[in-house]
């Protein structure tokens, strides 16, 4: 046998047929595409479910996994679905089950999951570790299945039946959305708010000719599970009109003060299906690539108690608004959602707008209610037929028994009963199977009552089926009930915010991330609050500060300085330290309405941990004028201008044990230095007599103190301020602590006090009343003086012009601090 004969024999035995490869590929591809489109990837427009999702819900219903029952292993559910209904693998079934349980994926989850069902950044645990049962809304999807409301079709091996579609008591496709990739087509539908969608469906039931604009009065836009903000609504209307469109989703971000000196962006809601880890990763990539500027750190503080909280720290000197816009442009804090409403309608894929989606659902629901009513009508008629036969038998029960007993067999008894009592075959069989205990008087009463009830229900069902408006009204009422049970408030904010700049506009925006270095004035209140006022307006014209007609809380000024928003200035503390800082992060107050109560506490802003340390004055680090300080032990020191250590904070004066700085300022040799002591002595002398020293020096004697006395106030005044300066002294008794009692106050002109030499005792500034032994506090500065309580409330001072050694006038309230006015 040669080789050709062998080949021919093999060819004949295996029945190898020659085919056209292109034709076979086309046929096979079409079959595959059909299977993917109709059996896997696209949802049905009626119940909004893909086949695998429908099979999961149906099988869990058959398993009795109701919300009031216990959870079962997810692996058990997957096995039941795979073995009975779904011809594909367990992975696809479990993935679909997990998605139905995720609250961040589904607007209304249909499965109540127990265990790790994943997060936006991580996948779920294996099915052997998780448990599941149906959620409440899932019951509304499967209710009435036993009443022939939908058609049932064979499963993959023709052994069992499964519903072709679920009854769906609410528009699940619009409520939960859908996504899927088929062959040559895809679907991507956004979730919506159940209350809004049902309201639109009910409006369409009542007004079948409703327009798209009418329906959008109820459904203004998607409502995403994670909230967020939708910007730009034109794309949403396009999607509702044509089935295709897009919109952009922004994270919900608030600007918060992380510390007194540092602001941050706090993200509490993210775009749909965007996780915090993805955002953090993109921010880090942008910072490392130098595409994102102004970010100091990113911290994820998300937990189960407080929900999502992503804190993005902003570097000093950067505008939070500009940085946020940069993040919207370069990170997933803003993302787009492309709507492609493709679903199966009458067995074929179709792109649907909002009205078409509602039309399909409403039509399906009307059919469900109609078939349910027909089913119930048939069942009630069947039951009424049996009840009427029973009543006939009970009325003549003795004769019925006699007929049965006298019959030779069941067939003869059936025939004779039908002839004697004019019964149907069904009624006769039911009577023959009846238990004798049912033939009591009470049973007759029950049967008559049941007969009357069945007749009334039949009349109602007949009337319902005869009236299309009545059916539509019933569908609407049932939708309203579902909305009341499962509806939740809207989570996503809809806004027409401006789009984020891109291209060349984005590059120009990147150049203005940092806060401009503009002239400003920084105020420090006598109660320890600090804020800044920019002195340049929107048109870059210098502004003039307007002094408020009525004073507000905390508006007594201890110190102020003119500088620029990005310049470095210093804060002098009671421990003799100078702390460097930049006022760019200070609260900015409007120049026309300055209220220092809106500022921050300077101790918190500078991070002072010792409560005994307080900030006394603000000074310039670039000025050629020396800084001057005075201490409670009467020491004065002027520090050489510009010769400051390059450290965040440093000592201006070497203090002796127990000594503290009580005042500070900055000025020239023409200034006057003023001390006020606790025993009511005031000393003024020229600054020129104090030789400037370096930072480590301990200063020199400023005022001579008597035994037991100490200095309570120190300041430096320019010649202009000294000309109209006031002296405020407040006396109290020896045992009195600050705020314990009001004391007495006196306001005098500084001109009443003659100048003396440095290191002398000064002149008397206050004559004590009976019971007063010392000055509680003092202040010297440009008139008018303002007094405040410990909480910043305004306190009235007596009129000025009192002679320098006069007595004080009792105060109506306690005074904690005295300062000058805003200017």
Buried (B, 14 or more C-beta within 10 A) or exposed (E): EEEEEEEEEEEEEEEEEEEEEEEEEEEEEEEEBEEBBBBBBBBBBBBBBBBBBBBBBBBBBBBEBBEEEEBBBBBBBBBBBBEBBBEBEBEBBBBBBBBBBBEBBBBBBBBBBBBBBBBBBEEBBEBEEBBBBBBBBBBBBBBBBEBBBBEEEEBEEEEBEBBBBBBBBBBBBBBBBBBBEBBEBBBBBBBBBBBBBBBBBBBBBEEEEBEEEBBBEBBBBBBBBBBBBBBBBEBBBBBBBBBBBBBBBBBBBEEEBBEBBBBBBBBBBBBBBBBBBBBBBBBBEBBEEEEBBBBBBBEBEBEEEEEBBBBBBBBBBBBBEBBBBBBBBBBBBBBEBEBBBBBBBEEEBBBBBBBBBBBBBBEBBBBBBBBBBBBBBEBBBEBBBBBBBBBBBBEEEEEBEEBBEEBEEEEEBBEBBBEEBEBEEEBBBBBBEBEEEBBEEEBBEEBEEBBEEBBEBBEBBEEBBEEEEBBBBBBBEBBBEBBEBBBEEBBBBBEEBEEBBEEEEBEEBBEEBBBBBBBBBBBBBBBBBBBBBBBBEEEEEEBEBEEBEEBBBBBBBBBBBEBBBBBEBBBBBBBBBBBBBBBBBBBBBEBEEBBBBBBBBBBBBBEBEEEEBBBBBBBBBEBEBBBBBBBBBBBBBBBBBEEBEEEEBBBBBBBEEEBBBBBBBBBBEEBBBBBBBBBBBBBBBBBEBBEBBEBEBBBBBBBBBEEEBBBBBBBBBBEEBBEEBBBBBBBBBEEBEBEEBBBBBBBBBBEBBEBBEBBBBBBBBBBBBEEBBBBBBBBBBBBEBBBBBEEBBBBEBBEBEBEBBBBBBEBEBBBBBBBBBBE
